[in-house]
Amino acid sequence: MEHTYQYSWIIPFITLPAPFLIGGGLLLFPEATKKLRRIWAFPSVLVLSIVMIFSADLSLQQINSSSIYQYVWSWTINNDFSLEFGLFIDSLTSILSILISTVGILVLIYSDNYMFHDQGYLRFFAYMSFFNTSMLGLVTSSNLIQIYIFWELVGMCSYLLIGFWFTRPIASNACQKAFVTNRVGDFGLLLGILGLYWLTGSFEFRDLFEIFKFNVIYNNNNHVNLLFVILCTFLLFSGAIAKSAQFPLHIWLPDAMEGPTPISALIHAATMVAAGVFLVARLLPLFVIIPYIMNLITLIGIITILLGATLALAQKDIKRSLAYSTMSQLGYMMLALGMGSYRAALFHLITHAYSKALLFLGSGSIIYSMEAIVGYSPDKSQNMSLMGGLIKHVPITRTAFLVGTLSLCGIPPLACFWSKDEILNDSWLYSPIFAILAYFTAGLTAFYMFRVYLLTFEGHFNVYFHNYSSKTNSSFYEISLWGKEEEKMFQKIGLVKMNNDEMNTNEMNTNEGASFFSRKIYKINGSVINSVRPFISINHFRIKKNIFSYPHESDNTMLFPILVLVLLTLFIGGIGIPFNQFNQEGIHLDILSKLLTPSLNLLHHNVNNSLDWYEFFTNATFSVGIAYSGIFIACSLYKPLYSSLQDLDFLNSLAKKGPTRIFRDKMINIIYDWCYNRGYIDALYAISLTNGVRRLGEIVDFFDKRVIEGIINGVGLANFFGAEGIKYVGGGRISSYLLLYLFYVLIFLLIYYFLF
């Protein structure tokens, strides 16, 4: 075992050569590197596979021995200060390393086909490899200085990946927004680290926990200001708030969807957003000493849970809907950590990572197939109002997406059911109010996730009945990533079978329909089935299949990672099933509790976290019932039902027009506008912060140019004119010098006479 730990240093370093080799090849041998570009994907996957195998071996060692390994290199600057860098291997490190490596491998394999036609293919793999390296370095860090270094590297990589298509202004603005928002939290994290060093004199985790606990609990009056301690811990937590997109620093996460879809899968599953949860979990022994901070973590978590779920209700972009879902699920993890449920938080981190990676890669497969129809334009290829009926065209992707959706809804026996149910049960013990909000949001989760599924796969394919091509006569691909040659290639193989003349459609603005039940009728050759859905208006049409081209299933290279994630989503929940009946037979299914045994003592007095069957079914029935209620409501509102009940006139005849209905419609429109416009939080920040900073900059610019530069220029002009005057006086004539001397003597005498 010791032999295994001695080589654990390869985890953060073995992936480092891949991005540098790709970057060096692009700089030194650009032509040869580009010709052999697909070969460069292999070393990136290979080194990450080695990390996965090594991390799995470390996890087995953790399960068998429950030990912690730390190796430190010390760099002594003087007798009073030294910098230490090293590795800290425990159960948390093992779990995150496996998570990062497995999801990273699948995303890299998926990206090989997804990004094949992109000119930035090699740049993409270099960024991805460096992203994985930074995250692995973060989870193996042995002190706060290392964490901060890799924390900033993760932020830099996210900036590069979100703005990967930097020629698009929206993507450029999105990466800047993510970078600036995270700088707020990172600045707080840095101040918190420096404050803790001032209090304890160390950056090492073990020293911090021991000194902090002794000073705060056992010797509270020994030169420790409790308010300053609370401030330092809050500043540390602010870094996690920004990185894990918690309220109020969540605004960057939906805009991060402007990057390529594999990036979204990696950011939202196992890397950037998981970094904040990892930081809180790593420093939880520090936070549990201060109840105020634990209560704050819980409060931020429950607000984020509810806010993320409500904002996801009205989104039309499939990736933004999943982004707000990620925000809400991260809130569940923060809620669990704030309650002290360390095991439940990490369990949900694992199950959510695989489920959300499955959903994002599935959405990428959908977008990839839609681009063959609508061209490369995220406003079109990601718009759910242009989708529908894809169940017939992408059946494998549909099945995988359904599995991920059911898992996130909390349907047994899928992965997220086990972890979310554990968090919901613990919330009753912490606060009934928080528990009610958490259960209510679980129903909202089931509703908006099935809304996404039904709008995407059910009904008829709606793209040909929207005027997405506008009135231009440009080429079929509005913004082509592949260039003219590849566009011709698509035309040759039959993916592009029509031009603007063949798309004879009626105009339809997809941004309209703000009302939940607004009535819109579009007739195409009299073959229209009108159906009304809350939050979005969808029209289904009877069309001839032989006229238009349709989306097609993705290639095997993209389907393989999706199918692997399906298996993980189906079975990964088994690592945390706490049934004590199996223990009586000598079979211990709760692998997670055994892995986390050294850490559980920090939070739970009762290490035996087992449940019996009766208690399990009692607790799970309520949460599953709420999830099915959300699914039922979503199906009743969004699933196409070809009956007379879908006739809007018939539905309107059943409701009386009166003050009650008018008030209801107004309230529905208000709620819809609030959800669709992100709760107006972005607008508030734009008005109060962005515009405020710009106005302050304008004031500073005016003061600098008019006042500061005015004084400097005024002094210069005064010296210039003074020198010019003296130049004429001092012309070399003695009479002029004598006259000037007498003039100054006269002035001096007058001053002396009047003053003295």
N, C-alpha and C positions, 0 to 999 in steps of 0.2 A: 504493500500500500504506500509506504513511504517513497518507494521508487517511482510510483505513479505521480505523486504530488511534486516530486523534484523537477519533473518536466512539464509542470503546469504552466510555466512561463510561455510556452509556445502558443497558448490560446490567444492572447492579444497580438502576438508578433508574427505568427505564421501567415496571416492574411495580408500583412503589410507589403510584401514585395509585389503583389498583383497590381495594385493601382500605379505603383512607380514604374513597373515594367511597361504597362500600357502607355503611361505618360511619356516615358523615355522613348518608346518606339515611335510615338506620334511626333516627337520633336526631332529625333535623329534620322529615322527612316520612315517618313510619313507615307510614301507611296506603297512600299512593301507592307507596312503595317496595315494599311487600309485594304490591300488585296487579300491579306490573310486574317481579316478582322474577326471572323467567326471562330478562329482557332483560339483567340484570346479569351473567349468565354470559358474554355475548358479549365485553365489554371485557376480562375476565380472560383469555379464550382469545386475543384479538387481540394484546394486549401481549406475551404469552408467545410467540406466533408470531413477532413482530418480533424478540424475543431469539433465537429459534431460527435465523432467517435471518441475523441479524448474527453469531451464533456460528459458523454454517457458513462464512460468508465469512472470518472470522478463521482458521478451521481451514485453509481453502484457502491463505490467505496464509502460515500456518505451514508447510504442506507445501512451498510454493514457495521460501520464503526461510529457514526455520528460524531466525527471529529472535525476540527477546524485547523486549517493549515495557513500559516502566514510566513512569507519570506520577504525580507526587507534589505535593500541596499541603502547604506547611509552615506551621505555626502556632508562631511563636517566643514562648515564655513569658519566657525570660531568655537571657542569653548562654550558659548552661550546659545548658539543656534546651529542647527543642522537640518538639511533637507533629506527626507527619507522617501524612497520609492520602492514599491514592492508589489506583491500579490497577496490577496486575501481570498482564500478559497473556503467557502462554506456552502450550506445547502442553497442559499439564495443565489450565490454565484453559479452553482451547477445548473439550477433551474433556468436562469436567464441565459446562460451560455447555450444550453440545448435549444431553447426557444429561438434565440437569434440565429443560430446556425441552421436549424431545420427550415424555418420560414425563409431565411436568406437563400438557401440552396434552391428551394422550390421557386422563389421569385426570380432567381438568376436563370434557371432553366426556362421558365415561362418567358422571360424577357428576351431570350435568344431569338425567339420567333416573333414576338410582339414588336421588337425594335429593329427587326432585320432590315427594313427598308429605310430606316432613319439614317441620315448622314452623320448624326452624332452617336452612332452605335458604340464605338470604342470609348468615347467620352462618358457615355452612360455607364458602362461597365466599370470604368475607373472610379467614378463617383460612388457607385454602389459598393464596390469592394472597400473603398476607404470609409464609407459609412458603416459597414459591418465591422471593420477594424476599430473604429472609434467607439462603437457600442460595446464590443468585447473588452476593450481597454477600460471602459467605464465600469462594467460590472465586476472586473477583477481588481479594481483599485483598492489599495490598502489604507488610504488616508484621504482627507478632504481636498488637498492640493491636487492629487492625481484625478480625483473626481471632477474638479473644476476644469482641469486641462482637457480631459476627454469630453466633458460636458460642452465646452465651447467648440470642440471639433465636430461633435454631433450637430450642433447648431449651424456650423459652417457648411457641413455636407447637406443638411436639409435646405439651406439657402440655395446651394448650387443645383440640387435636384428639383426643388419646386420651380425654380426659374430655368429649368433645362431648356425649354423652348423660349429663350429670352427675347427672340425677335417679336413675340406676341406681347403687346403692351399689358394685357391682363395678367399674363404669367410673370412678367417683370414686376408689376406692382404687387402681385401676391407674394413673391419671395421676399420683397422688401418689407411687406407687412408682417410676415412671419418672423423675419430677422429682428425688426424693431420691437415687436411685441415680446419676443423672447429675451431681448436685451434688458427689458424692465425686470423680469424675473432673475436674469443672470446677475444683474447689478446687486439685487437684494441678496442673492446667494453668496456673492463675493463678500459683501459686508457682513453677513452672518458668519462666514468662515473666519474672517479676521476678528470678529467679536469673540468667537469661541476660543480662538488662539490667545487672545488677551486674557480671557478668563482662566484657561486651563494650561496654556503654555505648550500645547501639543496639537498636532493635526491627526494623529493616529486614532482609529475608532475605539480601541480598547481603552486607551488612556483617557479619551474624551468621556466615555461612558462611566468609568470608575471615578474620575475626578469630579465630573459633573454631578453624579449621584451623591458623592460624599459631601460636596459643598452645599448642594441645594437641600438635601434631606437631613443629613446628620449634623451639618454645621452651617446652618442657614445664615447665621450672623457673622460668619467669618469672611468679611470683605466682599461679599457677593450681593449685588443689588438684584433683587428678584425681577424688578421691572426691566433691567437691562438683559437679564437672562431670557425673559419672555420675548423681548425685542429681537434678540439674536436668533432664537428658534423660529420666530415668525419670518424673519428674513430668509432663513434656510428653506422654510416651507414655500415662500414666494417663488423660489426657483422651480419647485415642483408644480406650482399653480400654472406657471407659464408653459412649461415643457409638456405637461399633460393636459393642456387646454381646459383648465378648470375656470369657472367663473371667478373674477371678471376678465381674465386674460385668455379667453377662449376664441377670440374673434379671428385668429389666424388660421384655425383648423379648416373651416370650409373652403377658404381661398387656397389652401395648400393642394386642393384637387386640380389645380391648373397644371400640375406636373403630370408626367406619364403615369398611367394607371398602375404599373408595377411599383412605382414609388409610393403611391397611395397605400398599396397593400403592405409595404414594408414599414412605412411611417406609422400606420394605424394599427399594426399588429404587434410587431416585436421590437421596434427600435425607439423612435423619438418619443412617442407618447408613453411608452413603457418606462422611459428614463425617469420621469417624475414619480411614478409609483415605486420604482426601484429606490429612489433617493429617500422617500418617506419610509419605506420598509427597512432600509439600511440604518436609518437614524431613528427608528421607532423606539429603541431603548432610551434614547435621549428625550424624545417627545413624551413618553408615558410618565415621566417625572413631573411634567407640567400639565395639569388638567385643562388649563385654559387653551393650550395649543391643541390638545386632543379634541376638545369641543369645537374649536375653530375648524379643524380638519373635517369633522363630521358635518358641520354646517355647510362648508363649501361643497362637500360631496353631495349632500342632499339637494342643494340648490342646482348644482350642475346636472344631476340626474333628471330633475323635472324640466329644467330649461332646455337641455339637449333633446329630450323626447318631444316637447311641444314644438320646438323649431323645426323638427324633422317632419312634422305633419303636413306641411304645405309646400315642401320643396319639389320642384319638377326635374331637377338634375339628379340622376341616379347616384352619382358619386357624392354629391353634397348630402343627400339623404343618409347615406352610409357614414359620412363624416360626422353628422350630428348624432348618429347612433353610437359611434365611437366615443364621442364626448360624454354621452349619457352613461355608457358602460364604464368608462373611467371614473365617473362619479360614484358608481357602485363600489369600485375598488377603494377609492378614498374614504367612502363611508365605512367600509369594513375596517380599514386601518385606523380611522378615528375611533371606532368602537373598541379597538383592541383585538379584532378578529383577524389576526395575522395570517392564519392558515386559509381562511375563506378568501381573503384578498388575493393571495398568490394563486390560489386555485382558480379564481375567476380570471386572473391575468393569463393563465395558461389556456384555459378553455376558450376565452374570448379571442385570444391571438389567433388560434387556428380557425375558429369560425369566421372571424372578420377577414382573415387572409383569403379564405375560401370565397367569401362574398365579393371582395374586391377583385380577385382574379376572375371570378365569374362575370362581374360587371365589365371587366376589361375584355373578356371574350365577346360580350354583347356589343360593346362599343366598337371593337375590331370588325365585327360582322356588319354593323350599321354603317361604318365608314365606306364600305363598298357601295352603299346605296346613296347616302347623303353627302359623301365626301368628308374630308377632314375639317370639321368645324365642331368644336365641343358643344356649342349651343344647339346643334342638331343631333349629333351622334349620341349625346348623353341625355337628351330631352325625352322623358318618359311619355310625353304626350304624342311623340312621333312613333312610339313603339306599339306593342300590343300584338298578340297572336304569334309571338316568337316560339311558343311551345312546339309548333309544327316544324320550325326551321332549325332550331338549336336544341334538340331534345336532351343531349347530354349536359350541356350547360344549364338548361332549365332544371334538371334533376339535382345537379350539384348545388345550384342556387337555392332550391327549395330546402335541401338539407341544412344549408347554412342559415336560412331564414327560420326554420323550425328550431334550430339550436339556439339562436339568439332570442327567440320568443320564450324559451324555457320549456320546451316540450320534451318529456322523457322518451327514450333514454339518452338523448343527445347531450353533448358535452356541457353546454352552458346551463342546462337544467340543474345539474348537481351543484355547481358553484353558486349560481344565483339564488337557488333555494336556500342554501346555507346562509348567505348574507341576509336574505329576507327573514329567516328564523332568528338570527342574531339581533336584527333590528328591533324585534319585539322586546327583547330583554333590555335593550338600551333605551328606547323611547317609543311609546305607542304612536305618537304623532309622526315621527320619522318613519315608522313602520308602515303607517297608512299611506304616506307619500310614496314610499318605495314600492309598495304593492300596486298602487294606482299607476305609477310609471311603468311597472311591468306590463300592465294591460295596454298602456299607450305604446310600449315597445312592440307588442304583438300586432297592434293595429297598424302602425306605420310601416313595419317590415312587410306585412302582407299587402299593404297598399302598394309598396314598391314591386312586390312580386306580381300582383294581379295586373297592375298597369303595364308591366313589362312583357308578360308572357300570355295573359289571357286575352280573349276577344279577337279582333282582326288587326292586321298590320295597317297602321294609320298614316304611314309616312307619305303615301302617294296622294293624300287628300289634304295636305298642308302646303301652303305656298312657301316652302322653305327656300326655293331657288330665287326668290325675289324677281326683279325684272331685268337682271343683267344677262348678257349673253356670254358670260365667261365660261371657261372649261368646267367640266363636271366637278372636279375637285376645287373647292373654293380656295383652300390653302393646302397645296399638295406637299406632303412630306417626301414624296418619292420622285418628284420631278416629272418632266414630260415623257421621258422614256418609259418610266414605270407606269405612267397613266396609259400609254399606248399598250403596254403589256397587259394591263387589266382589261382594256377593251378587246384585245385579241382573245383572251381566255374566256371572255363572255361575262365578266363580272359587271361591266358597264354596258348595258344594252339599250340605253335610251338617252335622248337629249332633252333639252328644255321643251321642244315642241311636243314630245311624247308625254310629258308630264303636264297634261291639261287639267289643272286643278283650280278650284275656287280659293280665293284668298281667305286665309284664316290666321289670325294673330294668336300665337300660342301663349302670349303673355296676358291675354284677356281672360275673362272668366274668373274674376276675383271672387265673385260670389260662389258659395259652396254649391248652390242649386240653380245657378244661372242657366237660362235656356238658350241654346244656340242650335240652329238647324242649318246644315249644309247639304244641299242636294247635288248629287252627281249622277246624272242619267236616271234620276228618280230611284236610285238604289241606295237608300240610306236607312240605317237603323239608329235612331236617336237614343242615346242613353246618357244619364246625368250622374256624375260622381262628385262627392264632396271634394273640395280642394283642387279639383282639376276637371275640365270638361273633355270627355272622350267621345268620339263618334265612331261607330263601327259601320263598315260598308261591305256590301256584297260585290266582289270584283272578280274578274277573270284572271286566273293565275298565269295564263300563258302570255299576258301582255307585259307584265313587269318582272324585274329581277327581285330576288328576295335575299335576306341574310342567309348565310351558310354557316355551318358548324366550323369551329376553329380547327387548326391542325393538331396533330397528335402531340407535338412538342408543347403546346399550350394546354391541352387536355390532360396530359399526364400529371403535372403538379396539382391540377384541380381535383383529379380523382384521388391522389394521395391525401390531400386535405380533407376530402370526403371521409376517407377511412379514419383519419385522425379525429375528425369531428364526431364520428360515430363511437369511437372507442376510448378517446383520451380521458373522458370523464370517469372511467373505471379506476384511475389511479387514486381517486379521492373518495371512494364510496365507503362510508364509515359504518359497516354492519358488524356488530359484535357476535352474531351467530357464527360467522365464519372463523372467528378466533377460537371458538370452542373446538373446532375440528382441526386446528393447527394451520389454517389458511388465513393469511393476513392480506386482505385486499386493499386496505388503506395505505398504499405506498407513500402517499404524500405526507401523511402524519408521521410516518416512520422517518421520512427524509427530513422533516422539519422539527424533529424532536428536540434538538438543542435550542431552537428558537421559541418553541411553544411555551417554555417555562417563563419567558418574559411577559407573557400576556395572559395565560390561562393557568389557574391554579390546578385545574383538573386536566391532566395530560391525556387521560383516556377520553377521546372525543368520539366514542362510538354511539350509535343509535340502534334501537331495536326496530323491527319491522313496523310495529303499531305506531310508534312515535314518528317514524319516517312518513308513513302514509297519511297520518293526521296532518303533519306540517305541509306535505307536498300537495295535498288535494286542493287546498285553497288557492295556492299560487298557480297551479295548473289550470284550475277553473277560471281564474282571472285571465290567464293567457288565452284560453279557448274563447272567452267572451270577446277579447279584442280581435281575435281572428274571425269570429262570427260577424262582428260588426263590420269589419273590413270587407268580408266576402259579400255581405248584404248590400254594401254601398258601391263596391267596385267590380265585383264579378258579373260579367254579362249574363243577363237572364232574358232569354228571348220569349217574352210573354207580354201580355197587354199591360202588366204592371209597370213595364219600362216606358210606357207612353207618358210623357210629361203632362199632357193635357189631362189624362185620367188621374194622375197623382194630384194635380192642382185642384181637380174637382172634389177631391176628398177633403181638402183643407179649406176652411173658411177664411176668407180674406177679412181681416180685422186688425185691431191694434196689437193683439197678441202676436199674430203672424208677422206683422211689420216689425215689431220690436225684436222678434226672434231672428228675422232676416238681417236686421241691422247688427245684432250682436254676433251673428255668424260671420258677417263681412268684416267686422272689427277684429274678431279673433283670427280670421284668415289673413288679413293684412298684417297683423302683428306677427304671425308665424312666418309669412312669406318674406317680410322685411327684417327677419332675424331679431325680432323683438325691439327693433329700433335702437339696439345697443351700438351697432356700427355707426349709425347716424349720429347718436349722442357723442360718441368718441370723435367723430369727424368734426362736429360743431364745437365741442368743448376743448378737445385736445389738439387735433390737427390744425384747425383754423386758429385756435389760440396760439399755438406755437408759431404759425406763420405770421400772425399779427405781431407777436413779440419780436420775431425776426425782422419784420419791416420796421418796427420802432427802433430796434437796435441798429439796423442799417441806416436809418435816418439820423439817429444820434451820432453814429460813427462818422457819416459823411458830412453832416452839417455842423455838428458841434466840435467833435474831436479834430477832424481834419480842418474845420474852420479856424480853430485856435492855432493849429500848427501853421496853416497857410497865412493866417494873420500875423503871427510872429515873423514869419519869413518875409512877408511884404513890408512890415515895419522896419525890419533890419535893412531891407533893400533900399527903401526910400531914405532911411537915415544915413545909410552909407553914401547914397547919391548926393545928399545934402552936404555931408562932410567932405566929399570929393571936391566940390566946388570951393569950399572954404579953404581946404588944405592944398592950395595950388602952388606952394613954394615961395610965396611973397611974404616977407617979414612983416610988412604993414598989416596984412590980413591976420597973421598970428597975434600981433599986438592988439588989434581991434577985438578979436575973439577973447583974448585974455582979459581985457578991460570989461567986456560984456559980462563974463562970468563973475568977475569980482564985484561988479555992480549988483548982479542978482543976489550974490551971497550977502552983501551988505544990506540990501533991502529985506531979505529974509531975517537976518539977525536983528534988524531994527524993529520990525513988526512983531517978532516972536519974543524977543528978550528985552 
